[in-house]
């Protein structure tokens, strides 16, 4: 097995053929570079053939020579790659490198866990939830409707009866409508997400080919909007925003149903709902509402492997975790 840094002159098409998730594609790395981050792409080769890729963003710690590496939604790394990236981190002043693989927990072999047990640390602050919900959208539309919960199916029909319409507007006009609803929702729910500039750069680099925007209207008023990613026969529900107006017309329910139909037209066989509470979740949890909403479409709960950190500087890593916990407490109080 040979591991090398992939140069910027490498073919994006060949790279994307190996990447397994939108957050690992070449265009995502290009967007992150435009945000001012450094991006390094690593490749694993077997007999000179590229078999795995890992795209890492570098996040400097202000006023220090140290950084944090982040590798989101790659395949589960081999022990060889973990050893390589840890040595890389030690020689380049990384405190740690966070992995959040796009791999089912059930698919990780016990032998792999044993091999990595002394090298990795389960993250105390993952950026992605370990659970998501998946929907098989390869089925005919009538079967998909039958698989939904009765209330969800009823709400879809109610929205149609009330005259809610859904349009794909995957252009800058659509993005502006989406972002307005999205940031209104973030403010309402006290969610500290990315800023407008971040979302705009992502949109500019991924629109149409990967990113799509769907908007639900009632009496010419946009009530709900989704940004979706499509990659390798899978549709991802990434971001959503809703208005406080006309909640009784159930625009979001119809919007998700039209999302499913758009995914089918694009060639997707699965819809990844991006994040969720686990099954048998606490109905009083802050995430219970959107978990229940997604569940209404007949999804399956899926557990992904734990996020983990490859520690390069143990002393600074412990200090970082303490500071991070205080910061999160402050944000909750704020």
HELIX and SHEET records of a PDB file:
HELIX    1   1 UNK A   12  UNK A   18  1                                   7    
HELIX    2   2 UNK A   22  UNK A   24  5                                   3    
HELIX    3   3 UNK A   26  UNK A   34  1                                   9    
HELIX    4   4 UNK A   79  UNK A   91  1                                  13    
HELIX    5   5 UNK A  105  UNK A  107  5                                   3    
HELIX    6   6 UNK A  110  UNK A  116  1                                   7    
HELIX    7   7 UNK A  141  UNK A  146  1                                   6    
HELIX    8   8 UNK A  150  UNK A  162  1                                  13    
HELIX    9   9 UNK A  172  UNK A  189  1                                  18    
HELIX   10  10 UNK A  196  UNK A  206  1                                  11    
HELIX   11  11 UNK A  247  UNK A  249  5                                   3    
HELIX   12  12 UNK A  251  UNK A  266  1                                  16    
HELIX   13  13 UNK A  288  UNK A  295  1                                   8    
HELIX   14  14 UNK A  314  UNK A  333  1                                  20    
SHEET    1   A 7 UNK A   2  UNK A   6  0                                        
SHEET    2   A 7 UNK A  38  UNK A  46 -1                                        
SHEET    3   A 7 UNK A  49  UNK A  60 -1                                        
SHEET    4   A 7 UNK A  67  UNK A  72 -1                                        
SHEET    5   A 7 UNK A  94  UNK A 100  1                                        
SHEET    6   A 7 UNK A 308  UNK A 311 -1                                        
SHEET    7   A 7 UNK A 120  UNK A 122 -1                                        
SHEET    1   B 7 UNK A 165  UNK A 168  0                                        
SHEET    2   B 7 UNK A 211  UNK A 218 -1                                        
SHEET    3   B 7 UNK A 221  UNK A 231 -1                                        
SHEET    4   B 7 UNK A 234  UNK A 242 -1                                        
SHEET    5   B 7 UNK A 270  UNK A 272  1                                        
SHEET    6   B 7 UNK A 131  UNK A 136 -1                                        
SHEET    7   B 7 UNK A 300  UNK A 303 -1                                        
END                                                                             
